[in-house]
Amino acid sequence: MMECKKALTETDGDMEAAVDVLRKSGAAKVEKKAGRIAAEGITRVASEGNTAVVVEVNSETDFVAKNATFQEFVQAVADKALKASVDKAGDGEDVCAILDMQSELEEKTLTIGEKLSIRRFQKITGDCVASYIHGGGRIGVLVAADGASNDAIKEALTNVAMQIAAMNPQYLSRNDMSADELAKLREIIVDSALNDPATLPKPILNKLIEKAISEKIWSDADIATYEEHKSNMQYLFNFLTKEAAAQLAELALADKADIVADKIFNGLVEGRVSKQLKEICLMDQVYVKAEDGKQSVAKYIAEVGKAAGSSFTIKKFVRFEVGEGLEKKNEDFAAEVAAQLA
């Protein structure tokens, strides 16, 4: 009301001119908020037939993310994205322009009083599609399958969507990983093993220790510690100094070529690669609701298809988590108050 009174006073009671003043001041306020960081918010989904979409809209604070007006706006964005001519838009793109929602975004920014941002959306299509929203909108998941569609399959896909929300797989299966990605994963595992000599196979570790002693790399105190505890190698690193362990790691990295050629070491690496793939590939993950604690997602899907008499295959999933990859604003209220007092 005070803004309206001020505009009318400024324009000598001219209603139309006052409206223009309000519009201009509103645009200025939106522009002023543009430099702020919006890394909170929610995800929402919309679906029609065999197509579904998930969107992420950001706000500055979690408080606004819980606001009913903001949540209604995000759902409107999801409904609009479902009808969009493109299937995907995200960071680095003007998603607001793609959805033609600039005026709606500015209106909500003025109404709510925080910077808002339509960050991204993605659609998927399949013979059967399911969605899941976790934590009031912190995580939004879509899953699409081909082959068949019925209530049992839809329920299974919803369960898998919950799995994706909880376990955050990076790939559908290991077949979706490129040769370069697999090589990079293996290289990381090799280097991490060499940097943690306590986990190396005993024959390799013994060679490194012999070298550390014969070349006088270890201190006399560390050599004495080794002699005292070498009969129980399992606990040796509980007594060695951090410097001694670091020196063994340096020796391992220096002998990397020879160690990597060792069959025993390669067995260790392949085992760790397999374990890592089971964590990052959806179909290899242990199904979170497995009664035996061992059943994989792939086996769960096969079991559901067999029971339903209609085999199906998960072909794609999308997982949005609010704020992932965005710079977060660090609030230091004590420092802010101190600065104001100063």
Backbone hydrogen bonds, N-H to C=O, Kabsch-Sander energy under -0.5 kcal/mol:
donor,donor_aa,acceptor,acceptor_aa,energy
5,K,1,M,-2.5
6,K,2,M,-2.3
7,A,3,E,-2.0
8,L,4,C,-2.4
9,T,5,K,-2.3
10,E,6,K,-2.1
11,T,7,A,-1.4
12,D,9,T,-1.2
13,G,8,L,-3.2
14,D,11,T,-1.4
15,M,13,G,-0.8
18,A,14,D,-2.3
19,V,15,M,-2.1
20,D,16,E,-1.8
21,V,17,A,-2.1
22,L,18,A,-2.3
23,R,19,V,-2.3
24,K,20,D,-2.6
25,S,21,V,-2.6
26,G,22,L,-2.2
27,A,23,R,-2.3
28,A,24,K,-2.0
29,K,25,S,-2.0
30,V,26,G,-2.2
31,E,27,A,-2.5
32,K,28,A,-2.3
33,K,29,K,-1.6
34,A,30,V,-0.8
34,A,31,E,-0.6
35,G,32,K,-0.6
36,R,33,K,-1.9
38,A,36,R,-0.6
39,A,37,I,-0.6
40,E,59,S,-2.5
42,I,57,V,-1.8
43,T,137,G,-1.8
44,R,55,V,-1.5
46,A,53,V,-1.9
48,E,51,T,-2.7
51,T,48,E,-1.6
52,A,124,I,-2.2
53,V,46,A,-2.8
54,V,122,Q,-2.0
55,V,44,R,-2.6
56,E,120,R,-2.3
57,V,42,I,-2.1
58,N,117,S,-3.4
59,S,40,E,-0.8
65,A,61,T,-1.3
66,K,62,D,-0.9
66,K,63,F,-0.8
67,N,64,V,-2.0
71,Q,67,N,-2.4
72,E,68,A,-2.4
73,F,69,T,-1.8
74,V,70,F,-2.3
75,Q,71,Q,-2.0
76,A,72,E,-1.9
77,V,73,F,-2.0
78,A,74,V,-2.2
79,D,75,Q,-2.5
80,K,76,A,-2.0
81,A,77,V,-2.7
82,L,78,A,-2.0
83,K,79,D,-0.8
83,K,80,K,-0.6
84,A,80,K,-0.5
84,A,81,A,-0.9
89,A,121,F,-2.3
93,E,90,G,-2.2
95,V,93,E,-1.8
98,I,94,D,-2.1
99,L,95,V,-2.0
100,D,97,A,-0.7
101,M,96,C,-2.4
105,L,101,M,-2.5
106,E,102,Q,-2.4
107,E,103,S,-2.2
108,K,104,E,-2.3
109,T,105,L,-2.2
110,L,106,E,-2.1
111,T,107,E,-2.3
112,I,108,K,-3.0
113,G,109,T,-2.2
117,S,58,N,-2.1
119,R,56,E,-1.5
119,R,117,S,-1.1
120,R,56,E,-1.3
121,F,89,A,-2.7
122,Q,54,V,-1.8
123,K,87,D,-3.1
124,I,52,A,-2.4
126,G,50,N,-1.9
127,D,145,A,-1.1
128,C,145,A,-2.0
130,A,143,V,-2.5
132,Y,141,V,-2.1
134,H,139,I,-2.9
137,G,134,H,-1.5
138,R,134,H,-0.9
138,R,135,G,-0.5
139,I,134,H,-1.8
140,G,320,F,-2.7
141,V,132,Y,-2.5
142,L,318,V,-2.3
143,V,130,A,-2.5
144,A,316,K,-2.6
145,A,128,C,-2.6
146,D,313,T,-2.6
154,K,150,N,-2.6
155,E,151,D,-2.4
156,A,152,A,-2.0
157,L,153,I,-2.6
158,T,154,K,-1.9
159,N,155,E,-2.1
160,V,156,A,-2.2
161,A,157,L,-2.4
162,M,158,T,-1.9
163,Q,159,N,-1.8
164,I,160,V,-2.5
165,A,161,A,-2.2
166,A,162,M,-2.1
167,M,163,Q,-3.2
168,N,164,I,-1.9
170,Q,280,I,-1.9
171,Y,280,I,-2.3
176,D,173,S,-1.9
177,M,174,R,-1.4
182,L,178,S,-2.2
183,A,179,A,-2.3
184,K,180,D,-2.4
185,L,181,E,-2.3
186,R,182,L,-2.3
187,E,183,A,-2.3
188,I,184,K,-2.3
189,I,185,L,-2.0
190,V,186,R,-2.5
191,D,187,E,-2.5
192,S,188,I,-2.4
193,A,189,I,-1.9
194,L,190,V,-2.2
195,N,191,D,-2.0
196,D,193,A,-0.9
199,T,196,D,-2.4
200,L,197,P,-1.5
204,I,201,P,-0.5
205,L,201,P,-2.4
206,N,202,K,-2.8
207,K,203,P,-1.5
208,L,204,I,-1.8
209,I,205,L,-2.3
210,E,206,N,-2.5
211,K,207,K,-2.0
212,A,208,L,-2.3
213,I,209,I,-2.0
214,S,210,E,-3.1
215,E,211,K,-2.3
216,K,213,I,-1.5
217,I,212,A,-2.0
218,W,212,A,-2.0
223,I,219,S,-2.2
224,A,220,D,-2.4
225,T,221,A,-2.1
226,Y,222,D,-2.3
227,E,223,I,-2.5
228,E,224,A,-1.8
229,H,225,T,-1.8
230,K,226,Y,-1.6
232,N,229,H,-1.8
233,M,230,K,-0.6
235,Y,232,N,-1.6
236,L,233,M,-1.0
238,N,235,Y,-1.5
239,F,236,L,-1.9
240,L,236,L,-1.6
245,A,241,T,-1.8
246,A,242,K,-2.4
247,Q,243,E,-2.2
248,L,244,A,-1.8
249,A,245,A,-1.9
250,E,246,A,-2.1
251,L,247,Q,-1.9
252,A,248,L,-2.3
253,L,249,A,-2.4
254,A,250,E,-2.0
255,D,251,L,-1.8
256,K,253,L,-1.2
259,I,255,D,-2.4
260,V,256,K,-2.9
261,A,257,A,-1.1
262,D,259,I,-1.4
266,N,262,D,-2.2
267,G,263,K,-2.0
268,L,264,I,-1.7
269,V,265,F,-2.5
270,E,266,N,-2.7
271,G,267,G,-1.8
272,R,268,L,-1.9
273,V,269,V,-2.6
274,S,270,E,-2.4
275,K,271,G,-1.9
276,Q,272,R,-2.4
277,L,273,V,-2.5
278,K,274,S,-1.6
279,E,275,K,-0.7
279,E,276,Q,-0.8
280,I,276,Q,-1.9
281,C,277,L,-2.1
282,L,171,Y,-2.9
282,L,280,I,-0.6
283,M,172,L,-2.6
284,D,281,C,-1.0
285,Q,281,C,-1.2
285,Q,282,L,-0.9
287,Y,295,Q,-3.1
290,A,287,Y,-2.2
293,G,290,A,-0.6
297,V,285,Q,-2.1
298,A,283,M,-1.8
300,Y,296,S,-2.2
301,I,297,V,-2.5
302,A,298,A,-2.1
303,E,299,K,-2.3
304,V,300,Y,-2.3
305,G,301,I,-2.4
306,K,302,A,-2.2
307,A,303,E,-2.3
308,A,304,V,-2.4
309,G,305,G,-0.8
310,S,305,G,-1.7
313,T,146,D,-2.8
315,K,144,A,-2.2
316,K,144,A,-1.5
318,V,142,L,-2.3
320,F,140,G,-3.0
322,V,138,R,-2.8
324,E,321,E,-1.9
326,L,323,G,-2.3
331,E,329,K,-0.7
332,D,330,N,-0.5
336,E,332,D,-2.1
337,V,333,F,-2.6
338,A,334,A,-2.3
339,A,335,A,-2.3
340,Q,336,E,-2.0
341,L,337,V,-2.4
342,A,338,A,-2.0
